[in-house]
Amino acid sequence: MSVPPLVPARMPVADVIRVGGHGLRSRPLRVFLSALGIAIGIAAMVGVMGISASSTHELDRRLSSFGTNLLTVTAEEESHLPTTAVSMIGALPDVDSVSAVGRTGVRVYRNDHIPAERTGGIVVYAARTDLPTVAGARTVAGSWLTEAHTAYPAVVLGWTAARSLAVHETGPDQLVWLGGRWFTVVGILAPNDLLTDLDYGAFVGWPVAERELGFDGYPTTVYTRPQQSAVTVVQPLLGAAANPENPGEATVSRPSEVLKAQLETRRTLNALMLGLGAVALLVGGIGVANTMVISVLERRSEIGLRRSLGATRGQIRTQFLAEALLLSLLGGAGGVALGIGITAAFAATQGWAVVVPPWAMAGGVAATLLIGGLAGFYPALRAARLPPTEALANP
């Protein structure tokens, strides 16, 4: 009667996880420090991706609110645009709206006792009533200039100008000393990321500026919105349309390009931070490998005993590989959670929505498993190759 060959029992997945987890629980401090190395690398990677995604989302939101079809025509220093600039630009095909401001030579102060040199960088502009519609500006207090305001001493302050004059603390309907007389503040503009010059401006009606402030009536900046599909066609025509005699003295720009440039700068910085995160992840993987090698050396007697009781090389190899994967998974999960927390904290300080791409979280966990598998492969092979007699004789 023939005896069937003995077939080693297979370890169920639950047993593999239980045995691998037991090896980690027996050395909690070492496991924590090794997992921390992995977590730092993953947190850096997830944090960079999350902050970048949140920044991009915020930029898209801001561009959507301001629009990407705003073009500006600005006169060079010591020059101005003709009085016909607005009408000439408005006559161009595919131009939907046009407005303008003109820089005056007067200053504005909180009261008439402030020294003349303490201007706070505030510029007084003559402004058209349709400026907010074209430039995408809005008020956070009061209202913009109306036809009823333009002939009277009324002023709207930009956000930074209002803060400098301490008007924002108590709201509009206050008096400021402008051009040697009192003007009533009727509104305060919201911060404008697209047109930062508006934040430092004080805006009065065009007629009152000409009558009371010695304004010459020439615009210095023209804002226009062509149709979105015609921006690249209209942009080259604006200089000649605004100033036919001296088109070289008119500078044409697209403010949304500044925000896009900021995004590209952030992306470059994010790439650097991502590289640092990869280095940290590699260091964490080396820590996992070191932990597993030391674990094999310390547990030679355990390995020998298990081999003597019938454990196969494959089972020993699986046990130590499972420990490395569990250790890396622990660090990866902690790193993803930490990266999300970093993103949320940074976004909260900036007032952004928290956006963490799902692929970044899944990729972080996958990267840790890959690092753990590579880091634990050699120690697992080394443990499996230990002969039972040698392992028991050299505990």
Phi, psi and omega in degrees: 000121182278144179263126180296145180297146179284132179247121180301139179292140178275142178274121175299159181301322180297321179291322178299314179295320181294314180294318178295321178294327179297321178297327179284320182293335182285346181224067188297319183293315179297319179297317180299314182293321179292317178295329179296321177299317176295317184298322181296316179297314180293320179299320179296317182292312180294320179298316179297314180295319180294315180295320178297315180294320178295320179295317179296318179298318179293320179297316178299321179295316181293318179295324178294322181287324181271330185088146180261005182258016178276128177238145179236145174240119185239137177284147177291167178303144178062024176217176179211168177269153178296158178293344180271001187301316183295314182291324180293317179292321179296338180276350180293145176298147175070009175267123183272320184206153181217143172212175185203161170229154176233131182282128177262171180262006184266171180234163181235142182224163180295322176205180185277009178256358181283135177301145186299328183285347181270073185275339182069013180073014182275133180249135179265125181243145163276132187229150175276158183288340181267010183302312182301323181296318183281315185277351181075026179271156177215159181261146174256349176209141180069214183213169177282169180296133175251176178300330179289335182274331194298334182263004184236162182288076177239147183219144172247132184257141170292165186301309182292322178298319179295320178295319180296326180268003179060030178274330184297337186288330183240002175088184183284194182063030172253169179255141172231155183268110188228120178062030178084014176208168182275134174240145179268128177282117181254352180191160177228130181279150173286156176304140183237106181286337183276319181237082185293338178298329179296331180295332183259016184255155169238123192247126178239165180293149181299314181296316182292330177293321179289324185278320188254335189247005179071024180288135185278353177087358180272131176287147176252336176220131177246131178252133181218148177236104172280173173297145186305320183285348185249011184301312183291339178277319183285323187307313180293344184269346190292321182300312181290326179290320182287322184220079185301326183284324181225071182297337180290343180273000179251124179259123181256132181219163177238100188304329182296338179293334178294316179296322178294323177296322176299321179295318179296322177297318179295322180296322177297315178296321179297323178298320177296314180295325178295321176298318177297322177297321178295321177296317178297322179294321177296318177299320177297321177296321176297323177296321177297315179299317180297318179298318182289322178297314179296323179298320178296316181296321182284338187248030179300319181295321177297318179296316179297320180295316180295322178293322179293330180274004173112002178292136180275167177299321180298323180290321177295316180298317180297321181299311184285328175292323177296322177299316181295319180292319178295320178297316179291321179296322177298313178294322180295315179297318177295322179293319178297315179298318179293320179297320177296320178297319178297316179298315181297319181294316181293317180297324180295321179292333181265352183076027181264163168283145180276119179230114176239114182301133177303326181293332178291319178292315179294320178295326178296315179294318179297322179295322179293321179295321178296313178298317180297319179296316179293319182291328183267355185294310182295313177301324179294318177296319181296318179295321182290333183275352180291122176293144182302319183293320179292320180295320180285328181283338180233070182293000000 
